[in-house]
Amino acid sequence: MYKDRLLKALIMCGLWGLIVLELHNFLDIEGMGMFDAFLMWIIMILGTMIYLGASWLIAGYNTMPAEKKQKFNIYELTGIIGPVIVLYALIMHMVAICFYMNEFYLGATGLISSIVALISIIVWVNYSERFKMTAQEEKAY
Protein backbone atom coordinates (compact mmCIF):
# COMPACT_ATOMS: atom_id res chain seq x y z
CA MET A 1 0.00 0.00 0.00
CA TYR A 2 2.85 2.41 0.73
CA LYS A 3 5.06 1.26 -2.16
CA ASP A 4 3.65 3.97 -4.41
CA ARG A 5 5.05 6.60 -2.02
CA LEU A 6 8.65 5.35 -1.93
CA LEU A 7 9.87 7.16 -5.03
CA LYS A 8 8.08 10.37 -4.01
CA ALA A 9 9.70 10.19 -0.57
CA LEU A 10 13.20 9.73 -1.99
CA ILE A 11 12.72 12.61 -4.41
CA MET A 12 11.27 14.78 -1.64
CA CYS A 13 14.20 14.29 0.74
CA GLY A 14 16.84 14.42 -1.96
CA LEU A 15 15.50 17.59 -3.54
CA TRP A 16 15.11 19.49 -0.27
CA GLY A 17 18.52 18.28 0.89
CA LEU A 18 20.20 19.52 -2.28
CA ILE A 19 18.45 22.89 -1.98
CA VAL A 20 19.68 23.30 1.60
CA LEU A 21 23.24 22.26 0.74
CA GLU A 22 23.35 24.67 -2.19
CA LEU A 23 21.97 27.43 0.02
CA HIS A 24 24.71 26.77 2.57
CA ASN A 25 27.37 26.90 -0.15
CA PHE A 26 25.89 30.07 -1.64
CA LEU A 27 25.66 31.89 1.69
CA ASP A 28 28.96 30.45 2.96
CA ILE A 29 27.49 29.41 6.30
CA GLU A 30 29.76 27.09 8.24
CA GLY A 31 29.47 27.07 12.05
CA MET A 32 25.73 27.42 12.51
CA GLY A 33 24.82 25.48 9.43
CA MET A 34 26.24 22.09 10.30
CA PHE A 35 24.29 21.53 13.52
CA ASP A 36 21.14 23.07 12.10
CA ALA A 37 21.39 21.02 8.91
CA PHE A 38 21.95 17.84 10.94
CA LEU A 39 18.78 18.46 12.98
CA MET A 40 16.87 19.26 9.81
CA TRP A 41 17.97 15.99 8.21
CA ILE A 42 16.86 13.99 11.26
CA ILE A 43 13.43 15.64 11.23
CA MET A 44 13.18 15.12 7.46
CA ILE A 45 14.01 11.42 7.86
CA LEU A 46 11.35 11.06 10.58
CA GLY A 47 8.80 12.84 8.36
CA THR A 48 9.69 10.55 5.47
CA MET A 49 9.32 7.50 7.70
CA ILE A 50 5.83 8.68 8.67
CA TYR A 51 5.02 9.26 5.00
CA LEU A 52 6.09 5.69 4.25
CA GLY A 53 3.79 4.27 6.94
CA ALA A 54 5.50 4.55 10.33
CA SER A 55 2.31 5.59 12.09
CA TRP A 56 3.84 4.76 15.48
CA LEU A 57 5.80 8.04 15.18
CA ILE A 58 2.61 10.14 15.23
CA ALA A 59 2.12 11.50 18.74
CA GLY A 60 -1.16 10.39 20.28
CA TYR A 61 -1.87 7.78 17.64
CA ASN A 62 0.70 5.36 19.03
CA THR A 63 -0.89 5.35 22.51
CA MET A 64 -4.47 5.15 21.27
CA PRO A 65 -6.45 1.96 21.96
CA ALA A 66 -6.86 -0.40 19.00
CA GLU A 67 -10.59 0.24 18.63
CA LYS A 68 -9.96 4.00 18.27
CA LYS A 69 -7.10 3.42 15.82
CA GLN A 70 -9.48 1.59 13.50
CA LYS A 71 -11.56 4.74 13.14
CA PHE A 72 -8.73 6.59 11.37
CA ASN A 73 -7.67 6.24 7.75
CA ILE A 74 -3.98 5.88 8.51
CA TYR A 75 -2.97 5.95 4.82
CA GLU A 76 -4.48 9.43 4.42
CA LEU A 77 -3.17 10.57 7.81
CA THR A 78 0.44 9.57 7.15
CA GLY A 79 0.12 10.99 3.64
CA ILE A 80 -0.42 14.48 5.03
CA ILE A 81 1.56 14.42 8.30
CA GLY A 82 4.83 13.18 6.74
CA PRO A 83 5.20 15.89 4.08
CA VAL A 84 4.08 18.57 6.56
CA ILE A 85 6.90 17.56 8.93
CA VAL A 86 9.45 17.59 6.09
CA LEU A 87 8.27 21.01 4.91
CA TYR A 88 8.23 22.35 8.47
CA ALA A 89 11.83 21.21 8.97
CA LEU A 90 12.86 23.09 5.85
CA ILE A 91 10.99 26.24 6.91
CA MET A 92 12.56 26.17 10.37
CA HIS A 93 15.97 25.79 8.75
CA MET A 94 15.34 28.84 6.58
CA VAL A 95 14.14 30.81 9.63
CA ALA A 96 17.34 29.86 11.50
CA ILE A 97 19.41 31.08 8.55
CA CYS A 98 17.50 34.40 8.60
CA PHE A 99 18.27 34.86 12.29
CA TYR A 100 21.90 33.88 11.72
CA MET A 101 22.23 36.53 9.01
CA ASN A 102 20.68 39.18 11.33
CA GLU A 103 17.47 39.38 9.29
CA PHE A 104 15.32 39.41 12.42
CA TYR A 105 12.12 40.75 10.86
CA LEU A 106 12.20 38.17 8.09
CA GLY A 107 13.01 35.39 10.56
CA ALA A 108 10.27 36.45 12.98
CA THR A 109 7.75 36.69 10.15
CA GLY A 110 8.68 33.20 8.97
CA LEU A 111 8.50 31.82 12.49
CA ILE A 112 5.09 33.32 13.27
CA SER A 113 3.58 32.33 9.92
CA SER A 114 4.90 28.77 10.22
CA ILE A 115 3.39 28.43 13.71
CA VAL A 116 0.03 29.70 12.43
CA ALA A 117 0.22 27.27 9.50
CA LEU A 118 1.09 24.36 11.81
CA ILE A 119 -1.83 25.11 14.13
CA SER A 120 -4.15 25.34 11.12
CA ILE A 121 -2.99 21.95 9.83
CA ILE A 122 -3.43 20.35 13.27
CA VAL A 123 -7.00 21.68 13.50
CA TRP A 124 -7.75 20.53 9.92
CA VAL A 125 -6.44 17.01 10.57
CA ASN A 126 -8.39 16.68 13.82
CA TYR A 127 -11.74 17.91 12.49
CA SER A 128 -11.71 16.81 8.85
CA GLU A 129 -13.70 13.78 7.77
CA ARG A 130 -10.98 12.92 5.24
CA PHE A 131 -8.89 11.17 7.85
CA LYS A 132 -11.68 9.15 9.43
CA MET A 133 -12.72 5.79 8.02
CA THR A 134 -16.19 5.29 6.63
CA ALA A 135 -18.29 2.30 7.66
CA GLN A 136 -17.41 0.50 4.40
CA GLU A 137 -13.69 1.04 4.88
CA GLU A 138 -13.91 -0.24 8.47
CA LYS A 139 -15.55 -3.46 7.28
CA ALA A 140 -12.96 -3.94 4.51
CA TYR A 141 -10.10 -3.21 6.89
LINFENGI-V335362 format. One record per pair of residues at least 12 apart in sequence whose C-alpha atoms are under 7 Angstrom apart, sorted by the first residue. I is the first residue (numbers start at 1). J is the second residue. Records with the same first field share a line. If there is no record, write none. Layout:
BEGIN
I=J, J
END
This chain:
BEGIN
2=52, 53
5=52
6=52
9=48
13=44
36=93
40=89, 90, 93
43=86, 89
44=85, 86, 89
47=82, 83, 85, 86
48=82
50=78, 82
51=78, 79, 82, 83
53=78
55=78
70=138
71=132, 133
72=131, 132, 133
73=131, 132, 133
76=131
77=131
95=107, 110, 111
END
